[in-house]
Amino acid sequence: MFNYLINLFFPKVCLGCHALLLDGETILCTRCRHELPLTQHHLNPKNEAVKKFYGKIDVRHASAFLYFNKKGIVQELIHNLKYKGHEEIGIVLGNWYAEVLKDLNLETPFDVIVPVPLHPKKLKERGYNQVTAFGKTLSKNLAVAFDSTTLYRKKYSKTQSKKNLLGRSENIESIFDVQFSEINHDKHFLIVDDVLTTGATLEACSRALQKIPGAKISIVCMAMANS
């Protein structure tokens, strides 16, 4: 009875198109699920995500699950995840993409999953890191350790999405750093983020992790800006 009243006064809606969800539907309606723009990056070892980092950093693997288009379903999902407290979106996307990542044929398997960190001030403002649920879900499904302490953000900065390309690149190398011990040596780090745009933030995270002797880098994002 209580759940009925909750659903009556606060009906669950699709976080992609805002239509009412039917029985058995969660987060997204069936139509939005079918319309999700999948990148299929896992089918191409030299995909467009990998090309973002050519000549910059050596990545063993790079991919995104979905394409991010302005005013599209994925933009709605990321907005709800990042600003509306819907961390369950990260869990759903993590469960979906983990099934794809399980089939990757990598020479060196992932050892540690590392989320792109928020500065403590931003974490306090938002209340959560929007990438954590996604990373922890991948960690659970892939049986890979999750580590949110080795890589950290030492400078507070404004939201990257509101800056132009030049603004994103300025001094970004100095934003991230690592704290590590010998136990972190020779690990394959999988960095996870929400949206891959210019790649500047992920490049900076990678360079910080490469201070660790023997570190190998891979990158996985929930979405990638569709150019």
VOBA-1610 file (N, C-alpha, C; in pm, whole numbers, padded with zeros to 5 digits, always signed):
BEGIN
Met+00083-00121+00000Met+00000+00000+00000Met+00087+00126+00000Phe+00192+00123+00083Phe+00281+00240+00093Phe+00350+00266-00041Asn+00402+00158-00104Asn+00469+00175-00234Asn+00372+00226-00339Tyr+00246+00182-00330Tyr+00144+00227-00424Tyr+00124+00378-00413Leu+00117+00426-00288Leu+00097+00569-00265Leu+00219+00650-00312Ile+00338+00595-00287Ile+00459+00663-00333Ile+00458+00678-00484Asn+00425+00568-00553Asn+00422+00570-00700Asn+00310+00658-00754Leu+00201+00670-00674Leu+00088+00752-00717Leu+00124+00900-00714Phe+00189+00942-00606Phe+00221+01084-00589Phe+00359+01121-00646Phe+00449+01023-00652Phe+00583+01047-00706Phe+00614+00938-00810Pro+00546+00941-00923Pro+00564+00835-01024Pro+00706+00832-01079Lys+00755+00712-01107Lys+00889+00697-01163Lys+00884+00727-01312Val+00979+00809-01355Val+00983+00848-01496Val+01115+00807-01558Cys+01115+00793-01687Cys+01236+00762-01762Cys+01332+00879-01752Leu+01457+00851-01718Leu+01557+00958-01704Leu+01616+01000-01838Gly+01565+00940-01945Gly+01607+00980-02078Gly+01507+01072-02147Cys+01377+01039-02133Cys+01273+01117-02204Cys+01162+01167-02112His+01166+01127-01984His+01071+01171-01882His+00931+01110-01895Ala+00917+01007-01979Ala+00790+00936-01986Ala+00775+00848-01863Leu+00650+00817-01826Leu+00626+00731-01711Leu+00682+00592-01739Leu+00750+00534-01641Leu+00803+00399-01657Leu+00694+00297-01634Leu+00694+00193-01712Leu+00598+00084-01697Leu+00655-00020-01602Asp+00572-00114-01560Asp+00619-00223-01474Asp+00733-00297-01542Gly+00840-00320-01469Gly+00955-00391-01523Gly+01061-00300-01583Glu+01029-00172-01602Glu+01126-00077-01656Glu+01196-00004-01541Thr+01325+00014-01553Thr+01401+00088-01453Thr+01494+00188-01523Ile+01501+00308-01468Ile+01588+00414-01516Ile+01546+00464-01655Leu+01541+00373-01752Leu+01505+00409-01889Leu+01385+00330-01936Cys+01302+00393-02019Cys+01192+00320-02081Cys+01249+00231-02192Thr+01169+00138-02237Thr+01215+00043-02339Thr+01257+00114-02468Arg+01182+00218-02506Arg+01217+00290-02629Arg+01354+00357-02617Cys+01379+00422-02504Cys+01509+00490-02486Cys+01623+00389-02483Arg+01600+00273-02423Arg+01705+00170-02421Arg+01743+00131-02563His+01642+00113-02647His+01669+00072-02785His+01734+00184-02866Glu+01715+00308-02823Glu+01768+00421-02899Glu+01903+00470-02845Leu+01958+00404-02745Leu+02087+00444-02693Leu+02193+00435-02802Pro+02270+00541-02824Pro+02372+00541-02930Pro+02501+00471-02883Leu+02511+00342-02910Leu+02627+00264-02869Leu+02746+00294-02960Thr+02864+00305-02901Thr+02983+00334-02981Thr+03041+00210-03049Gln+03025+00095-02985Gln+03086-00030-03033Gln+03239-00020-03039His+03298+00060-02954His+03443+00077-02952His+03518-00054-02929His+03455-00145-02856His+03524-00270-02821His+03555-00355-02944Leu+03489-00326-03054Leu+03511-00403-03177Leu+03630-00352-03257Asn+03685-00238-03217Asn+03795-00177-03292Asn+03907-00132-03197Pro+04018-00204-03191Pro+04129-00167-03102Pro+04187-00029-03133Lys+04162+00024-03255Lys+04211+00156-03293Lys+04095+00254-03307Asn+04000+00245-03215Asn+03881+00327-03223Asn+03910+00476-03195Glu+03807+00558-03209Glu+03823+00704-03197Glu+03861+00748-03056Ala+03828+00670-02955Ala+03869+00703-02819Ala+04020+00685-02805Val+04071+00577-02860Val+04216+00552-02858Val+04289+00664-02931Lys+04233+00708-03043Lys+04298+00811-03125Lys+04308+00945-03052Lys+04222+00968-02953Lys+04229+01091-02874Lys+04365+01106-02806Phe+04430+00992-02780Phe+04552+00995-02701Phe+04678+00962-02781Tyr+04662+00944-02914Tyr+04779+00917-02998Tyr+04884+01027-02982Gly+05007+00987-02961Gly+05115+01083-02951Gly+05121+01158-02820Lys+05030+01127-02729Lys+05024+01196-02600Lys+05059+01102-02485Ile+04983+00995-02475Ile+05010+00893-02373Ile+04990+00755-02434Asp+05058+00658-02378Asp+05046+00520-02424Asp+04932+00453-02348Val+04822+00425-02417Val+04709+00357-02353Val+04698+00215-02408Arg+04677+00121-02318Arg+04659-00018-02359Arg+04520-00041-02416His+04424+00036-02364His+04286+00027-02413His+04217+00160-02381Ala+04130+00204-02470Ala+04046+00321-02444Ala+03913+00300-02515Ser+03805+00331-02445Ser+03673+00315-02505Ser+03569+00392-02425Ala+03457+00419-02490Ala+03340+00475-02423Ala+03222+00387-02460Phe+03123+00383-02374Phe+03006+00297-02396Phe+02909+00361-02494Leu+02879+00492-02474Leu+02775+00559-02550Leu+02828+00688-02615Tyr+02756+00733-02716Tyr+02784+00865-02774Tyr+02702+00970-02699Phe+02766+01082-02672Phe+02700+01194-02605Phe+02665+01299-02708Asn+02535+01319-02731Asn+02488+01421-02824Asn+02409+01526-02748Lys+02426+01653-02785Lys+02352+01758-02718Lys+02202+01737-02735Lys+02130+01751-02624Lys+01984+01736-02618Lys+01941+01592-02646Gly+02033+01497-02630Gly+01999+01358-02653Gly+01976+01282-02522Ile+01945+01154-02535Ile+01916+01068-02419Ile+02036+01062-02325Val+02154+01047-02382Val+02274+01032-02298Val+02304+01160-02222Gln+02281+01275-02283Gln+02300+01400-02210Gln+02205+01407-02090Glu+02083+01362-02108Glu+01986+01360-01998Glu+02034+01267-01886Leu+02084+01151-01926Leu+02133+01055-01827Leu+02250+01113-01747Ile+02348+01169-01817Ile+02466+01223-01749Ile+02427+01341-01660His+02335+01425-01706His+02290+01538-01625His+02222+01489-01496Asn+02137+01389-01510Asn+02070+01334-01392Asn+02169+01266-01297Leu+02268+01202-01353Leu+02371+01138-01271Leu+02456+01241-01198Lys+02496+01344-01270Lys+02595+01440-01219Lys+02536+01545-01126Tyr+02413+01588-01154Tyr+02358+01701-01081Tyr+02228+01673-01006Lys+02166+01558-01033Lys+02035+01531-00971Lys+02040+01415-00871Gly+02159+01364-00842Gly+02171+01261-00740Gly+02134+01121-00783His+02116+01098-00913His+02076+00966-00960His+02199+00878-00983Glu+02264+00838-00874Glu+02384+00755-00884Glu+02354+00616-00940Glu+02226+00577-00935Glu+02189+00446-00988Glu+02216+00435-01138Ile+02225+00549-01206Ile+02257+00548-01349Ile+02397+00489-01370Gly+02490+00525-01285Gly+02625+00470-01294Gly+02626+00319-01274Ile+02539+00271-01187Ile+02530+00126-01163Ile+02477+00055-01286Val+02370+00109-01344Val+02310+00047-01462Val+02409+00045-01579Leu+02474+00159-01606Leu+02570+00164-01716Leu+02690+00075-01688Gly+02732+00067-01562Gly+02843-00019-01526Gly+02811-00166-01549Asn+02690-00206-01515Asn+02649-00345-01538Asn+02644-00377-01687Trp+02593-00286-01767Trp+02585-00308-01912Trp+02723-00318-01974Tyr+02809-00220-01941Tyr+02938-00214-02009Tyr+03034-00321-01959Ala+03017-00365-01838Ala+03104-00471-01786Ala+03094-00597-01871Glu+02974-00626-01920Glu+02957-00745-02003Glu+03038-00736-02131Val+03052-00614-02183Val+03134-00592-02302Val+03282-00605-02269Leu+03322-00541-02160Leu+03463-00539-02123Leu+03516-00678-02085Lys+03427-00765-02041Lys+03470-00902-02007Lys+03527-00975-02128Asp+03485-00934-02247Asp+03527-01003-02369Asp+03651-00942-02434Leu+03707-00838-02371Leu+03828-00778-02427Leu+03944-00876-02417Asn+04021-00884-02523Asn+04138-00973-02524Asn+04264-00889-02506Leu+04295-00856-02381Leu+04410-00771-02352Leu+04530-00855-02312Glu+04647-00811-02354Glu+04769-00882-02314Glu+04788-00877-02163Thr+04756-00762-02105Thr+04769-00744-01960Thr+04633-00706-01904Pro+04574-00788-01819Pro+04443-00755-01762Pro+04450-00634-01668Phe+04336-00572-01645Phe+04331-00460-01551Phe+04362-00509-01409Asp+04438-00429-01336Asp+04468-00460-01196Asp+04386-00374-01099Val+04368-00248-01137Val+04304-00152-01047Val+04216-00056-01127Ile+04095-00030-01078Ile+04007+00069-01137Ile+04016+00198-01056Val+04044+00309-01126Val+04066+00438-01061Val+03970+00541-01118Pro+03885+00601-01037Pro+03796+00706-01087Pro+03869+00839-01100Val+03831+00920-01199Val+03882+01057-01204Val+03832+01127-01077Pro+03923+01177-00995Pro+03881+01229-00864Pro+03826+01371-00868Leu+03741+01402-00771Leu+03697+01538-00747Leu+03784+01599-00638His+03798+01729-00641His+03863+01797-00530His+03773+01785-00406Pro+03830+01772-00286Pro+03746+01758-00164Pro+03638+01865-00152Lys+03669+01988-00196Lys+03568+02095-00190Lys+03452+02065-00283Lys+03482+02021-00406Lys+03376+01987-00501Lys+03299+01864-00453Leu+03369+01767-00394Leu+03303+01647-00342Leu+03204+01684-00232Lys+03243+01777-00147Lys+03154+01823-00040Lys+03034+01896-00097Glu+03055+01978-00200Glu+02946+02053-00263Glu+02845+01960-00328Arg+02895+01859-00402Arg+02807+01770-00476Arg+02755+01656-00390Gly+02837+01612-00295Gly+02796+01504-00207Gly+02841+01366-00253Tyr+02889+01355-00376Tyr+02935+01228-00430Tyr+03014+01254-00557Asn+03098+01158-00592Asn+03168+01161-00720Asn+03082+01084-00819Gln+03039+01146-00927Gln+02947+01084-01021Gln+03004+00961-01090Val+03135+00941-01079Val+03199+00828-01147Val+03211+00706-01054Thr+03194+00727-00923Thr+03220+00621-00827Thr+03132+00498-00848Ala+03002+00519-00862Ala+02910+00404-00876Ala+02943+00323-01002Phe+02974+00393-01111Phe+03013+00326-01235Phe+03140+00244-01213Gly+03241+00305-01151Gly+03368+00236-01128Gly+03354+00117-01035Lys+03277+00134-00928Lys+03258+00023-00833Lys+03179-00092-00895Thr+03086-00058-00984Thr+03009-00163-01051Thr+03097-00242-01147Leu+03183-00172-01221Leu+03280-00241-01307Leu+03372-00328-01221Ser+03415-00273-01108Ser+03503-00346-01017Ser+03441-00478-00972Lys+03314-00472-00935Lys+03244-00592-00889Lys+03228-00694-01001Asn+03188-00647-01118Asn+03162-00739-01230Asn+03289-00797-01290Leu+03396-00719-01290Leu+03521-00764-01351Leu+03618-00825-01250Ala+03579-00821-01122Ala+03665-00873-01014Ala+03801-00804-01015Val+03797-00670-01025Val+03917-00587-01025Val+03906-00488-00910Ala+04014-00465-00839Ala+04013-00376-00723Ala+03974-00234-00762Phe+03905-00165-00672Phe+03866-00025-00690Phe+03948+00060-00595Asp+04010+00167-00646Asp+04101+00249-00566Asp+04071+00397-00589Ser+04019+00463-00487Ser+03986+00605-00500Ser+04080+00694-00421Thr+04196+00641-00380Thr+04288+00719-00297Thr+04423+00745-00364Thr+04469+00656-00449Thr+04602+00673-00509Thr+04610+00799-00596Leu+04512+00818-00683Leu+04506+00938-00767Leu+04419+01041-00698Tyr+04466+01164-00686Tyr+04385+01267-00622Tyr+04399+01400-00694Arg+04299+01484-00675Arg+04298+01618-00736Arg+04346+01717-00630Lys+04454+01786-00658Lys+04512+01875-00559Lys+04472+02021-00577Lys+04406+02054-00691Lys+04362+02190-00713Lys+04213+02192-00745Tyr+04145+02289-00688Tyr+04002+02306-00716Tyr+03988+02382-00847Ser+03903+02335-00934Ser+03882+02403-01062Ser+03734+02403-01096Lys+03694+02498-01179Lys+03555+02507-01221Lys+03523+02393-01316Thr+03394+02369-01339Thr+03350+02260-01425Thr+03415+02269-01562Gln+03479+02161-01605Gln+03552+02161-01732Gln+03461+02184-01853Ser+03336+02137-01845Ser+03246+02146-01960Ser+03213+02291-01996Lys+03235+02384-01903Lys+03203+02524-01929Lys+03322+02603-01983Lys+03434+02534-02004Lys+03554+02600-02053Lys+03576+02566-02200Asn+03645+02654-02270Asn+03680+02623-02407Asn+03802+02532-02409Leu+03843+02490-02529Leu+03953+02394-02541Leu+04081+02446-02478Leu+04112+02575-02501Leu+04233+02632-02445Leu+04225+02635-02293Gly+04110+02674-02242Gly+04092+02683-02098Gly+04104+02548-02030Arg+04062+02441-02099Arg+04070+02308-02041Arg+04214+02262-02031Ser+04297+02307-02123Ser+04434+02259-02129Ser+04528+02335-02037Glu+04495+02460-02006Glu+04585+02544-01928Glu+04607+02487-01788Asn+04731+02458-01757Asn+04771+02416-01624Asn+04704+02288-01573Ile+04636+02214-01661Ile+04565+02095-01614Ile+04662+01988-01566Glu+04784+01993-01617Glu+04885+01895-01575Glu+04913+01903-01426Ser+04892+02023-01369Ser+04925+02042-01228Ser+04808+02015-01134Ile+04695+01974-01190Ile+04576+01955-01108Ile+04578+01822-01032Phe+04635+01718-01093Phe+04631+01583-01034Phe+04769+01538-00985Asp+04766+01449-00887Asp+04891+01390-00839Asp+04859+01252-00780Val+04962+01180-00741Val+04944+01045-00686Val+05018+01031-00554Gln+04965+00944-00470Gln+05034+00901-00349Gln+05040+00748-00357Phe+05159+00693-00352Phe+05170+00550-00377Phe+05286+00490-00299Ser+05285+00358-00295Ser+05394+00282-00233Ser+05434+00171-00329Glu+05524+00087-00288Glu+05574-00019-00375Glu+05464-00114-00420Ile+05358-00124-00341Ile+05249-00216-00376Ile+05178-00171-00504Asn+05191-00042-00540Asn+05127+00010-00661Asn+05213-00006-00786His+05337-00048-00770His+05427-00061-00884His+05377-00167-00983Asp+05403-00143-01110Asp+05377-00242-01217Asp+05230-00281-01230Lys+05140-00191-01196Lys+04997-00219-01206Lys+04940-00163-01337His+04833-00228-01384His+04759-00180-01499His+04637-00105-01446Phe+04639+00028-01457Phe+04533+00113-01404Phe+04428+00141-01510Leu+04303+00115-01476Leu+04191+00149-01563Leu+04125+00275-01506Ile+04144+00388-01575Ile+04085+00514-01531Ile+03943+00523-01586Val+03846+00558-01501Val+03707+00570-01546Val+03658+00713-01527Asp+03578+00759-01624Asp+03523+00895-01619Asp+03383+00893-01680Asp+03314+01008-01673Asp+03179+01013-01728Asp+03179+01039-01878Val+03230+01155-01922Val+03226+01189-02064Val+03365+01223-02116Leu+03406+01159-02224Leu+03531+01189-02292Leu+03506+01299-02394Thr+03573+01414-02375Thr+03559+01524-02470Thr+03694+01546-02538Thr+03774+01642-02491Thr+03906+01664-02551Thr+04007+01560-02507Gly+03984+01499-02392Gly+04079+01403-02338Gly+04184+01465-02248Ala+04179+01598-02229Ala+04281+01667-02151Ala+04284+01621-02006Thr+04167+01607-01945Thr+04161+01563-01805Thr+04217+01422-01789Leu+04177+01334-01877Leu+04223+01196-01868Leu+04372+01184-01900Glu+04421+01268-01988Glu+04564+01270-02016Glu+04641+01313-01891Ala+04589+01415-01821Ala+04655+01462-01699Ala+04653+01355-01590Cys+04541+01285-01577Cys+04532+01175-01480Cys+04633+01066-01515Ser+04643+01035-01642Ser+04736+00930-01687Ser+04880+00968-01657Arg+04915+01092-01683Arg+05052+01136-01657Arg+05085+01130-01508Ala+04987+01162-01426Ala+05008+01152-01281Ala+05033+01006-01241Leu+04951+00915-01293Leu+04966+00773-01259Leu+05096+00716-01314Gln+05145+00774-01423Gln+05270+00725-01482Gln+05393+00761-01399Lys+05374+00837-01292Lys+05483+00860-01197Lys+05514+00732-01118Ile+05417+00640-01118Ile+05434+00512-01048Ile+05516+00419-01137Pro+05624+00365-01088Pro+05709+00277-01170Pro+05631+00160-01230Gly+05646+00142-01360Gly+05584+00029-01428Gly+05435+00043-01453Ala+05377+00161-01429Ala+05233+00179-01446Ala+05192+00166-01592Lys+05082+00095-01616Lys+05022+00083-01749Lys+04882+00145-01740Ile+04836+00208-01847Ile+04714+00288-01844Ile+04611+00241-01945Ser+04486+00230-01900Ser+04371+00214-01988Ser+04263+00311-01943Ile+04170+00340-02032Ile+04067+00441-02004Ile+03931+00390-02052Val+03830+00405-01966Val+03693+00371-02003Val+03601+00482-01955Cys+03513+00528-02043Cys+03417+00632-02008Cys+03275+00585-02035Met+03182+00644-01964Met+03042+00611-01988Met+02999+00659-02126Ala+03052+00776-02166Ala+03011+00833-02294Ala+03126+00912-02356Met+03110+00941-02485Met+03207+01022-02558Met+03133+01124-02643Ala+03179+01248-02637Ala+03117+01353-02717Ala+03123+01317-02865Asn+03011+01323-02931Asn+03001+01284-03071Asn+03032+01405-03157Ser+03150+01404-03220Ser+03192+01518-03301Ser+03134+01513-03441
//
